[in-house]
């Protein structure tokens, strides 16, 4: 009787999909935060110029 290892390829693919999906969501979040920060910085610089 021959025994073979369990077929875990589906779990392997699912695990990497979750990991890379999470990383992608995190990177998109960082880009959005950076864009908002730069927009707020420009707004504050404009307000400072108007104040002077």
PDB file of N, CA, C, O and CB in Angstrom:
ATOM      1  N   UNK A   1       0.846  -1.181   0.000  1.00  0.00           N
ATOM      2  CA  UNK A   1       0.000   0.000   0.000  1.00  0.00           C
ATOM      3  C   UNK A   1       0.891   1.245   0.000  1.00  0.00           C
ATOM      4  O   UNK A   1       1.774   1.402   0.844  1.00  0.00           O
ATOM      5  CB  UNK A   1      -0.962  -0.002   1.227  1.00  0.00           C
ATOM      6  N   UNK A   2       0.635   2.111  -0.961  1.00  0.00           N
ATOM      7  CA  UNK A   2       1.435   3.310  -1.134  1.00  0.00           C
ATOM      8  C   UNK A   2       0.762   4.499  -0.442  1.00  0.00           C
ATOM      9  O   UNK A   2      -0.443   4.705  -0.587  1.00  0.00           O
ATOM     10  CB  UNK A   2       1.650   3.604  -2.632  1.00  0.00           C
ATOM     11  N   UNK A   3       1.539   5.275   0.308  1.00  0.00           N
ATOM     12  CA  UNK A   3       0.982   6.479   0.936  1.00  0.00           C
ATOM     13  C   UNK A   3       1.639   7.694   0.308  1.00  0.00           C
ATOM     14  O   UNK A   3       2.843   7.701   0.050  1.00  0.00           O
ATOM     15  CB  UNK A   3       1.197   6.469   2.487  1.00  0.00           C
ATOM     16  N   UNK A   4       0.854   8.697   0.071  1.00  0.00           N
ATOM     17  CA  UNK A   4       1.361   9.942  -0.521  1.00  0.00           C
ATOM     18  C   UNK A   4       1.059  11.087   0.427  1.00  0.00           C
ATOM     19  O   UNK A   4       0.129  11.005   1.229  1.00  0.00           O
ATOM     20  CB  UNK A   4       0.729  10.206  -1.927  1.00  0.00           C
ATOM     21  N   UNK A   5       1.841  12.155   0.338  1.00  0.00           N
ATOM     22  CA  UNK A   5       1.566  13.310   1.186  1.00  0.00           C
ATOM     23  C   UNK A   5       0.207  13.929   0.851  1.00  0.00           C
ATOM     24  O   UNK A   5      -0.293  13.804  -0.267  1.00  0.00           O
ATOM     25  CB  UNK A   5       2.675  14.356   1.035  1.00  0.00           C
ATOM     26  N   UNK A   6      -0.358  14.580   1.817  1.00  0.00           N
ATOM     27  CA  UNK A   6      -1.651  15.229   1.598  1.00  0.00           C
ATOM     28  C   UNK A   6      -1.495  16.343   0.563  1.00  0.00           C
ATOM     29  O   UNK A   6      -0.462  17.010   0.502  1.00  0.00           O
ATOM     30  CB  UNK A   6      -2.221  15.796   2.930  1.00  0.00           C
ATOM     31  N   UNK A   7      -2.518  16.528  -0.232  1.00  0.00           N
ATOM     32  CA  UNK A   7      -2.503  17.579  -1.246  1.00  0.00           C
ATOM     33  C   UNK A   7      -2.925  18.900  -0.585  1.00  0.00           C
ATOM     34  O   UNK A   7      -4.106  19.135  -0.331  1.00  0.00           O
ATOM     35  CB  UNK A   7      -3.453  17.219  -2.449  1.00  0.00           C
ATOM     36  N   UNK A   8      -1.940  19.745  -0.317  1.00  0.00           N
ATOM     37  CA  UNK A   8      -2.202  21.019   0.372  1.00  0.00           C
ATOM     38  C   UNK A   8      -1.975  22.217  -0.535  1.00  0.00           C
ATOM     39  O   UNK A   8      -1.845  23.341  -0.051  1.00  0.00           O
ATOM     40  CB  UNK A   8      -1.320  21.142   1.605  1.00  0.00           C
ATOM     41  N   UNK A   9      -1.926  21.994  -1.832  1.00  0.00           N
ATOM     42  CA  UNK A   9      -1.682  23.087  -2.772  1.00  0.00           C
ATOM     43  C   UNK A   9      -2.758  24.174  -2.652  1.00  0.00           C
ATOM     44  O   UNK A   9      -2.446  25.361  -2.749  1.00  0.00           O
ATOM     45  CB  UNK A   9      -1.633  22.548  -4.211  1.00  0.00           C
ATOM     46  N   UNK A  10      -3.994  23.788  -2.446  1.00  0.00           N
ATOM     47  CA  UNK A  10      -5.077  24.766  -2.302  1.00  0.00           C
ATOM     48  C   UNK A  10      -4.864  25.676  -1.102  1.00  0.00           C
ATOM     49  O   UNK A  10      -5.081  26.884  -1.187  1.00  0.00           O
ATOM     50  CB  UNK A  10      -6.415  24.054  -2.174  1.00  0.00           C
ATOM     51  N   UNK A  11      -4.436  25.091   0.022  1.00  0.00           N
ATOM     52  CA  UNK A  11      -4.161  25.899   1.213  1.00  0.00           C
ATOM     53  C   UNK A  11      -2.961  26.814   0.995  1.00  0.00           C
ATOM     54  O   UNK A  11      -2.942  27.950   1.469  1.00  0.00           O
ATOM     55  CB  UNK A  11      -3.915  24.996   2.425  1.00  0.00           C
ATOM     56  N   UNK A  12      -1.975  26.316   0.284  1.00  0.00           N
ATOM     57  CA  UNK A  12      -0.786  27.097  -0.040  1.00  0.00           C
ATOM     58  C   UNK A  12      -1.165  28.337  -0.844  1.00  0.00           C
ATOM     59  O   UNK A  12      -0.751  29.450  -0.522  1.00  0.00           O
ATOM     60  CB  UNK A  12       0.226  26.241  -0.820  1.00  0.00           C
ATOM     61  N   UNK A  13      -1.949  28.131  -1.881  1.00  0.00           N
ATOM     62  CA  UNK A  13      -2.385  29.245  -2.737  1.00  0.00           C
ATOM     63  C   UNK A  13      -3.276  30.203  -1.949  1.00  0.00           C
ATOM     64  O   UNK A  13      -3.134  31.420  -2.066  1.00  0.00           O
ATOM     65  CB  UNK A  13      -3.140  28.715  -3.984  1.00  0.00           C
ATOM     66  N   UNK A  14      -4.185  29.666  -1.153  1.00  0.00           N
ATOM     67  CA  UNK A  14      -5.073  30.524  -0.358  1.00  0.00           C
ATOM     68  C   UNK A  14      -4.277  31.355   0.635  1.00  0.00           C
ATOM     69  O   UNK A  14      -4.568  32.536   0.827  1.00  0.00           O
ATOM     70  CB  UNK A  14      -6.118  29.680   0.384  1.00  0.00           C
ATOM     71  N   UNK A  15      -3.283  30.758   1.265  1.00  0.00           N
ATOM     72  CA  UNK A  15      -2.453  31.489   2.229  1.00  0.00           C
ATOM     73  C   UNK A  15      -1.712  32.635   1.578  1.00  0.00           C
ATOM     74  O   UNK A  15      -1.706  33.749   2.101  1.00  0.00           O
ATOM     75  CB  UNK A  15      -1.462  30.556   2.890  1.00  0.00           C
ATOM     76  N   UNK A  16      -1.087  32.374   0.443  1.00  0.00           N
ATOM     77  CA  UNK A  16      -0.371  33.442  -0.248  1.00  0.00           C
ATOM     78  C   UNK A  16      -1.318  34.507  -0.772  1.00  0.00           C
ATOM     79  O   UNK A  16      -0.966  35.686  -0.801  1.00  0.00           O
ATOM     80  CB  UNK A  16       0.445  32.872  -1.390  1.00  0.00           C
ATOM     81  N   UNK A  17      -2.506  34.111  -1.185  1.00  0.00           N
ATOM     82  CA  UNK A  17      -3.490  35.087  -1.648  1.00  0.00           C
ATOM     83  C   UNK A  17      -3.878  36.027  -0.510  1.00  0.00           C
ATOM     84  O   UNK A  17      -3.965  37.239  -0.706  1.00  0.00           O
ATOM     85  CB  UNK A  17      -4.741  34.376  -2.208  1.00  0.00           C
ATOM     86  N   UNK A  18      -4.110  35.475   0.669  1.00  0.00           N
ATOM     87  CA  UNK A  18      -4.456  36.296   1.835  1.00  0.00           C
ATOM     88  C   UNK A  18      -3.300  37.218   2.206  1.00  0.00           C
ATOM     89  O   UNK A  18      -3.510  38.402   2.472  1.00  0.00           O
ATOM     90  CB  UNK A  18      -4.828  35.404   3.036  1.00  0.00           C
ATOM     91  N   UNK A  19      -2.097  36.689   2.225  1.00  0.00           N
ATOM     92  CA  UNK A  19      -0.936  37.499   2.599  1.00  0.00           C
ATOM     93  C   UNK A  19      -0.733  38.647   1.623  1.00  0.00           C
ATOM     94  O   UNK A  19      -0.606  39.799   2.039  1.00  0.00           O
ATOM     95  CB  UNK A  19       0.325  36.634   2.658  1.00  0.00           C
ATOM     96  N   UNK A  20      -0.702  38.347   0.331  1.00  0.00           N
ATOM     97  CA  UNK A  20      -0.475  39.403  -0.657  1.00  0.00           C
ATOM     98  C   UNK A  20      -1.663  40.354  -0.758  1.00  0.00           C
ATOM     99  O   UNK A  20      -1.478  41.541  -1.029  1.00  0.00           O
ATOM    100  CB  UNK A  20      -0.189  38.791  -2.020  1.00  0.00           C
ATOM    101  N   UNK A  21      -2.858  39.863  -0.549  1.00  0.00           N
ATOM    102  CA  UNK A  21      -4.029  40.747  -0.529  1.00  0.00           C
ATOM    103  C   UNK A  21      -3.945  41.728   0.619  1.00  0.00           C
ATOM    104  O   UNK A  21      -4.238  42.912   0.453  1.00  0.00           O
ATOM    105  CB  UNK A  21      -5.320  39.933  -0.425  1.00  0.00           C
ATOM    106  N   UNK A  22      -3.545  41.240   1.788  1.00  0.00           N
ATOM    107  CA  UNK A  22      -3.386  42.115   2.949  1.00  0.00           C
ATOM    108  C   UNK A  22      -2.299  43.150   2.702  1.00  0.00           C
ATOM    109  O   UNK A  22      -2.459  44.321   3.048  1.00  0.00           O
ATOM    110  CB  UNK A  22      -3.057  41.293   4.201  1.00  0.00           C
ATOM    111  N   UNK A  23      -1.204  42.724   2.110  1.00  0.00           N
ATOM    112  CA  UNK A  23      -0.119  43.667   1.804  1.00  0.00           C
ATOM    113  C   UNK A  23      -0.576  44.719   0.805  1.00  0.00           C
ATOM    114  O   UNK A  23      -0.216  45.889   0.936  1.00  0.00           O
ATOM    115  CB  UNK A  23       1.107  42.920   1.254  1.00  0.00           C
ATOM    116  N   UNK A  24      -1.359  44.324  -0.185  1.00  0.00           N
ATOM    117  CA  UNK A  24      -1.863  45.266  -1.179  1.00  0.00           C
ATOM    118  C   UNK A  24      -2.791  46.292  -0.529  1.00  0.00           C
ATOM    119  O   UNK A  24      -2.690  47.487  -0.808  1.00  0.00           O
ATOM    120  CB  UNK A  24      -2.598  44.518  -2.303  1.00  0.00           C
ATOM    121  N   UNK A  25      -3.690  45.832   0.331  1.00  0.00           N
ATOM    122  CA  UNK A  25      -4.596  46.757   1.029  1.00  0.00           C
ATOM    123  C   UNK A  25      -3.794  47.728   1.882  1.00  0.00           C
ATOM    124  O   UNK A  25      -4.110  48.917   1.919  1.00  0.00           O
ATOM    125  CB  UNK A  25      -5.609  45.981   1.910  1.00  0.00           C
ATOM    126  N   UNK A  26      -2.761  47.246   2.570  1.00  0.00           N
ATOM    127  CA  UNK A  26      -1.915  48.105   3.407  1.00  0.00           C
ATOM    128  C   UNK A  26      -1.189  49.152   2.560  1.00  0.00           C
ATOM    129  O   UNK A  26      -1.130  50.320   2.942  1.00  0.00           O
ATOM    130  CB  UNK A  26      -0.892  47.255   4.188  1.00  0.00           C
ATOM    131  N   UNK A  27      -0.639  48.745   1.420  1.00  0.00           N
ATOM    132  CA  UNK A  27       0.064  49.697   0.556  1.00  0.00           C
ATOM    133  C   UNK A  27      -0.885  50.752  -0.006  1.00  0.00           C
ATOM    134  O   UNK A  27      -0.531  51.929  -0.082  1.00  0.00           O
ATOM    135  CB  UNK A  27       0.756  48.958  -0.590  1.00  0.00           C
ATOM    136  N   UNK A  28      -2.085  50.336  -0.397  1.00  0.00           N
ATOM    137  CA  UNK A  28      -3.078  51.308  -0.887  1.00  0.00           C
ATOM    138  C   UNK A  28      -3.431  52.283   0.227  1.00  0.00           C
ATOM    139  O   UNK A  28      -3.575  53.481  -0.020  1.00  0.00           O
ATOM    140  CB  UNK A  28      -4.360  50.587  -1.402  1.00  0.00           C
ATOM    141  N   UNK A  29      -3.571  51.782   1.448  1.00  0.00           N
ATOM    142  CA  UNK A  29      -3.864  52.639   2.590  1.00  0.00           C
ATOM    143  C   UNK A  29      -2.744  53.656   2.803  1.00  0.00           C
ATOM    144  O   UNK A  29      -3.013  54.827   3.070  1.00  0.00           O
ATOM    145  CB  UNK A  29      -4.065  51.794   3.855  1.00  0.00           C
ATOM    146  N   UNK A  30      -1.499  53.220   2.688  1.00  0.00           N
ATOM    147  CA  UNK A  30      -0.366  54.142   2.853  1.00  0.00           C
ATOM    148  C   UNK A  30      -0.361  55.219   1.771  1.00  0.00           C
ATOM    149  O   UNK A  30      -0.087  56.384   2.056  1.00  0.00           O
ATOM    150  CB  UNK A  30       0.960  53.369   2.826  1.00  0.00           C
ATOM    151  N   UNK A  31      -0.660  54.835   0.537  1.00  0.00           N
ATOM    152  CA  UNK A  31      -0.683  55.804  -0.565  1.00  0.00           C
ATOM    153  C   UNK A  31      -1.780  56.836  -0.340  1.00  0.00           C
ATOM    154  O   UNK A  31      -1.563  58.031  -0.541  1.00  0.00           O
ATOM    155  CB  UNK A  31      -0.892  55.088  -1.919  1.00  0.00           C
ATOM    156  N   UNK A  32      -2.950  56.380   0.075  1.00  0.00           N
ATOM    157  CA  UNK A  32      -4.073  57.306   0.316  1.00  0.00           C
ATOM    158  C   UNK A  32      -3.736  58.249   1.467  1.00  0.00           C
ATOM    159  O   UNK A  32      -4.001  59.449   1.381  1.00  0.00           O
ATOM    160  CB  UNK A  32      -5.381  56.520   0.630  1.00  0.00           C
ATOM    161  N   UNK A  33      -3.156  57.721   2.540  1.00  0.00           N
ATOM    162  CA  UNK A  33      -2.768  58.577   3.665  1.00  0.00           C
ATOM    163  C   UNK A  33      -1.729  59.599   3.249  1.00  0.00           C
ATOM    164  O   UNK A  33      -1.806  60.762   3.643  1.00  0.00           O
ATOM    165  CB  UNK A  33      -2.232  57.735   4.815  1.00  0.00           C
ATOM    166  N   UNK A  34      -0.757  59.173   2.454  1.00  0.00           N
ATOM    167  CA  UNK A  34       0.289  60.094   2.006  1.00  0.00           C
ATOM    168  C   UNK A  34      -0.306  61.195   1.136  1.00  0.00           C
ATOM    169  O   UNK A  34       0.049  62.366   1.278  1.00  0.00           O
ATOM    170  CB  UNK A  34       1.386  59.335   1.230  1.00  0.00           C
ATOM    171  N   UNK A  35      -1.214  60.817   0.233  1.00  0.00           N
ATOM    172  CA  UNK A  35      -1.847  61.815  -0.622  1.00  0.00           C
ATOM    173  C   UNK A  35      -2.642  62.819   0.214  1.00  0.00           C
ATOM    174  O   UNK A  35      -2.574  64.024  -0.032  1.00  0.00           O
ATOM    175  CB  UNK A  35      -2.764  61.134  -1.651  1.00  0.00           C
ATOM    176  N   UNK A  36      -3.392  62.329   1.198  1.00  0.00           N
ATOM    177  CA  UNK A  36      -4.162  63.230   2.058  1.00  0.00           C
ATOM    178  C   UNK A  36      -3.246  64.134   2.872  1.00  0.00           C
ATOM    179  O   UNK A  36      -3.549  65.311   3.065  1.00  0.00           O
ATOM    180  CB  UNK A  36      -5.068  62.429   2.994  1.00  0.00           C
ATOM    181  N   UNK A  37      -2.133  63.597   3.347  1.00  0.00           N
ATOM    182  CA  UNK A  37      -1.184  64.390   4.118  1.00  0.00           C
ATOM    183  C   UNK A  37      -0.597  65.502   3.266  1.00  0.00           C
ATOM    184  O   UNK A  37      -0.475  66.635   3.733  1.00  0.00           O
ATOM    185  CB  UNK A  37      -0.069  63.504   4.672  1.00  0.00           C
ATOM    186  N   UNK A  38      -0.228  65.200   2.018  1.00  0.00           N
ATOM    187  CA  UNK A  38       0.331  66.222   1.128  1.00  0.00           C
ATOM    188  C   UNK A  38      -0.718  67.285   0.797  1.00  0.00           C
ATOM    189  O   UNK A  38      -0.392  68.466   0.674  1.00  0.00           O
ATOM    190  CB  UNK A  38       0.861  65.576  -0.168  1.00  0.00           C
ATOM    191  N   UNK A  39      -1.962  66.868   0.654  1.00  0.00           N
ATOM    192  CA  UNK A  39      -3.040  67.819   0.371  1.00  0.00           C
ATOM    193  C   UNK A  39      -3.233  68.753   1.570  1.00  0.00           C
ATOM    194  O   UNK A  39      -3.391  69.961   1.390  1.00  0.00           O
ATOM    195  CB  UNK A  39      -4.366  67.069   0.042  1.00  0.00           C
ATOM    196  N   UNK A  40      -3.222  68.215   2.775  1.00  0.00           N
ATOM    197  CA  UNK A  40      -3.360  69.042   3.972  1.00  0.00           C
ATOM    198  C   UNK A  40      -2.162  69.972   4.142  1.00  0.00           C
ATOM    199  O   UNK A  40      -2.314  71.111   4.582  1.00  0.00           O
ATOM    200  CB  UNK A  40      -3.520  68.159   5.212  1.00  0.00           C
ATOM    201  N   UNK A  41      -0.976  69.487   3.795  1.00  0.00           N
ATOM    202  CA  UNK A  41       0.226  70.315   3.885  1.00  0.00           C
ATOM    203  C   UNK A  41       0.109  71.508   2.942  1.00  0.00           C
ATOM    204  O   UNK A  41       0.409  72.637   3.330  1.00  0.00           O
ATOM    205  CB  UNK A  41       1.490  69.484   3.555  1.00  0.00           C
ATOM    206  N   UNK A  42      -0.331  71.262   1.685  1.00  0.00           N
ATOM    207  CA  UNK A  42      -0.514  72.358   0.733  1.00  0.00           C
ATOM    208  C   UNK A  42      -1.557  73.349   1.231  1.00  0.00           C
ATOM    209  O   UNK A  42      -1.385  74.560   1.091  1.00  0.00           O
ATOM    210  CB  UNK A  42      -0.922  71.814  -0.638  1.00  0.00           C
ATOM    211  N   UNK A  43      -2.643  72.834   1.817  1.00  0.00           N
ATOM    212  CA  UNK A  43      -3.689  73.709   2.335  1.00  0.00           C
ATOM    213  C   UNK A  43      -3.151  74.584   3.454  1.00  0.00           C
ATOM    214  O   UNK A  43      -3.442  75.779   3.497  1.00  0.00           O
ATOM    215  CB  UNK A  43      -4.880  72.890   2.831  1.00  0.00           C
ATOM    216  N   UNK A  44      -2.372  74.008   4.358  1.00  0.00           N
ATOM    217  CA  UNK A  44      -1.802  74.789   5.454  1.00  0.00           C
ATOM    218  C   UNK A  44      -0.796  75.814   4.943  1.00  0.00           C
ATOM    219  O   UNK A  44      -0.728  76.924   5.472  1.00  0.00           O
ATOM    220  CB  UNK A  44      -1.134  73.866   6.470  1.00  0.00           C
ATOM    221  N   UNK A  45      -0.021  75.464   3.933  1.00  0.00           N
ATOM    222  CA  UNK A  45       0.930  76.414   3.354  1.00  0.00           C
ATOM    223  C   UNK A  45       0.176  77.568   2.707  1.00  0.00           C
ATOM    224  O   UNK A  45       0.587  78.721   2.837  1.00  0.00           O
ATOM    225  CB  UNK A  45       1.846  75.717   2.318  1.00  0.00           C
ATOM    226  N   UNK A  46      -0.935  77.274   2.003  1.00  0.00           N
ATOM    227  CA  UNK A  46      -1.749  78.323   1.401  1.00  0.00           C
ATOM    228  C   UNK A  46      -2.342  79.245   2.462  1.00  0.00           C
ATOM    229  O   UNK A  46      -2.352  80.464   2.296  1.00  0.00           O
ATOM    230  CB  UNK A  46      -2.863  77.710   0.559  1.00  0.00           C
ATOM    231  N   UNK A  47      -2.836  78.662   3.550  1.00  0.00           N
ATOM    232  CA  UNK A  47      -3.390  79.475   4.626  1.00  0.00           C
ATOM    233  C   UNK A  47      -2.313  80.359   5.260  1.00  0.00           C
ATOM    234  O   UNK A  47      -2.579  81.501   5.635  1.00  0.00           O
ATOM    235  CB  UNK A  47      -4.032  78.578   5.690  1.00  0.00           C
ATOM    236  N   UNK A  48      -1.116  79.830   5.375  1.00  0.00           N
ATOM    237  CA  UNK A  48      -0.005  80.603   5.937  1.00  0.00           C
ATOM    238  C   UNK A  48       0.360  81.774   5.021  1.00  0.00           C
ATOM    239  O   UNK A  48       0.660  82.869   5.497  1.00  0.00           O
ATOM    240  CB  UNK A  48       1.224  79.696   6.159  1.00  0.00           C
ATOM    241  N   UNK A  49       0.334  81.537   3.702  1.00  0.00           N
ATOM    242  CA  UNK A  49       0.629  82.606   2.753  1.00  0.00           C
ATOM    243  C   UNK A  49      -0.436  83.691   2.815  1.00  0.00           C
ATOM    244  O   UNK A  49      -0.120  84.879   2.750  1.00  0.00           O
ATOM    245  CB  UNK A  49       0.733  82.049   1.331  1.00  0.00           C
ATOM    246  N   UNK A  50      -1.699  83.286   2.941  1.00  0.00           N
ATOM    247  CA  UNK A  50      -2.791  84.266   3.030  1.00  0.00           C
ATOM    248  C   UNK A  50      -2.709  85.074   4.305  1.00  0.00           C
ATOM    249  O   UNK A  50      -3.091  86.243   4.341  1.00  0.00           O
ATOM    250  CB  UNK A  50      -4.141  83.571   2.951  1.00  0.00           C
ATOM    251  N   UNK A  51      -2.209  84.444   5.345  1.00  0.00           N
ATOM    252  CA  UNK A  51      -2.125  85.106   6.645  1.00  0.00           C
ATOM    253  C   UNK A  51      -1.087  86.226   6.620  1.00  0.00           C
ATOM    254  O   UNK A  51      -1.247  87.228   7.318  1.00  0.00           O
ATOM    255  CB  UNK A  51      -1.778  84.089   7.742  1.00  0.00           C
ATOM    256  N   UNK A  52      -0.040  86.071   5.835  1.00  0.00           N
ATOM    257  CA  UNK A  52       1.041  87.069   5.793  1.00  0.00           C
ATOM    258  C   UNK A  52       0.730  88.242   4.935  1.00  0.00           C
ATOM    259  O   UNK A  52       1.550  89.152   4.812  1.00  0.00           O
ATOM    260  CB  UNK A  52       2.294  86.452   5.315  1.00  0.00           C
TER     261      UNK A  52
END
